[in-house]
Amino acid sequence: MRIRTYAAALATAVAAAAAMALPLAPTSAAAAVTAAEPSPSTSDFNGDGHADLAVGVPDAAVGGKARAGYVNLLWGGPKGLGSHGGIRITQSTPELPGTPEAGDRFGASAVLEDLNGDGIAELLVGVPGEDVTGRGTDAGLVSVVGGAKGGPGPGSNVVTGPAASAAYGLSVAAADLTGDGSRDIVTGGRDKVVLRTADGLAATVVTAPMGGRAPVLTTGDFTGDGAADLAVGYWTNDPFTQSHVRIWAWETAEQALANVWNTDNAGVSALAAGDFDGDGHDDLVLGECREIADENIDDPCGPQEYAYGGGLHIHYGAGADGSFGFRRQTLNQDTVGVPGRAESGDRFGASLAVADLNGDGRDDLVAGAPGEAIGTRAGAGSATLLFGTEHGLVDAFGEGHSVVYNQGTPRVPGAAEAGDAFGAAVAAGDHDHDGAPDLAVGSPGENERSGGVWAFPHARPDGSRALTPAGLGLPDPKSALTYGTTLSSH
């Protein structure tokens, strides 16, 4: 069984694709994605059989407390996101312990995941600004809110920062890392990544001075043993700036995670796992990859020219020799078949999401570029959908196969404006439960940083809609909510 979970420090997940019908990958059969059989979703929080979307809003005021933060859960349903309502979860939600306080930043990270395998997702929420009695200011924590039919179930705080400024909850992920059938929780803090297993074991995965940057997390079966592994991207600044992407796998004999693969000097903004060449092995994408501290060591992000404007560097899953990452590909907006042009500040790959969007049995990748200029409108942003082929995200001729969306795409509502940051977060899930993945794209700079989320049914602009705080009836829609910074669905 292949196991994947997507989560990141800035979010974990998705974006969009073309003005007309979504094209098929070059080697795919002609079957339409809508012909696929619906499958159970692990992001169904209210138990109605539809994937839901979690939108973290950590900069929002709650009860007059600035930046106390909340999570807005948007319900999936037969008509997709935006037609079936949702709920707002804060630290004043009765099922959840705690109290909203200024600077808590509840929702800085948010993940929907079925932790116990009952078919209903739980919501994991990072609260890095939480002050913890006896541990200090900004110790941080991670809360879990139980999913349930008809509303939230009981909640609890499951991971708490050990000291002041630990900022636990800057990032969070969940997957069955130990192979016992239950999901384990991984928490990123200011200078640490820690594991809490389903049976209560707590362990430090990595500790390093990260200079205030949140570690980037994702999971996938990179070692090919049928169990999920943990990939972490992080920076260090002592004695000088360095960056790392590392993989940990569970060692049953040691009852601990063991570091099994590394690449150094690869600075990333996002990570994602998926089987892009359809060989049955999970691959790892390094998003907005750029080489740090050039030491002429094996080009950790591929040829340096591909890092301009943001590059994607892909390490492919275990081949015939069983080695992960031996086969690699790199691409950016100057790659043939990828729309646009690589320009400084585009931030191509700053957010990533994975789903088989054209139904050909291979995963596809959505890469957000929140810094992309649309015409003269700097930072309007875009999201590019790259199709998997039998050779991966780059075909045998070195070309990509992709389409791009922005607010200037025909049939996409709104208008591309400077600073919209469309593509800052991306996520995918079958929100209407018809067997075809749908897409969501965050645009936190929309409407003077009130923000918004764009929903794309079937990954197409037809029927796409803009979901804004004002339209959703959320409090203070004109304030700088930056709604759409953090998204989770799958």
Secondary structure, DSSP 8 states (H G I E B T S, - for coil): ----EE--SS--------SSS----TT--S--GGGS-----TT-SSSSSS--EEEEETT--BTTBTT--EEEEE---TT-TTSS-EEEE-TTSTTS-S---TT--TTSEEEEE-SSSSSS-EEEEEETT--BTTTBTT-BEEEEE---TTS---EEEEEE-SSTT--BTSEEEEE--SSSSS-EEEEE-SSEEEEE-TTS-EEEEEE---TT---EEEEE--SSSSS-EEEEEEEE-SSS-EEEEEEEEEETTTTEEEEEEEEESEE-SEEEEE-SSSSSS-EEEEEEEEE-S---SS-TTSSGGGGTT-EEEEE----TT--TTSSEEEE-TTSTTS-S---TT--TTSEEEEE--SSSSS-EEEEEETT--BTTBTT-BEEEEE--BTTBSS-TTS---EEEE-TTSTT--S---TT--BTSEEEEE-TT-SSS-EEEEE-TTHHHHTB-EEEEGGGSSTT-EEE-HHHHT-SSTTS---BTSEEE--
